[in-house]
């Protein structure tokens, strides 16, 4: 399980993550985030600009990995994007790198050299 070692994180203009309240603020409106997408987002915020593998996300999301697959990770990333990318013209976070994993870029950051 992910610990909440991160304070408020500004993801985009008008969108901030606050781990202590289990959700995000979209402008002035609080949006609750389900448990597993919350764990993913918390982990991404603790490891910005770091490539997070599918295996790591499986471990972050679920205690029992016996019946979990990459498809479960894709589904959760899709759920997470619906919360953190409410407008289609915003850039996509986290960014997927086919076959490698995902990386969270904050608004003031550029792509790491390995992407």
VENCORGI-V958460 format. One record per helix or strand of 2 or more residues. SS is the DSSP state (2 for helix, 1 for strand). FROM is the first residue (numbers start at 1). TO is the last residue. If there is no record, write none. Layout:
SS;FROM;TO + SS;FROM;TO
This chain:
1;9;12 + 1;15;18 + 2;19;21 + 1;23;26 + 1;29;32 + 2;35;46 + 2;54;61 + 2;70;84 + 1;95;97 + 1;101;103
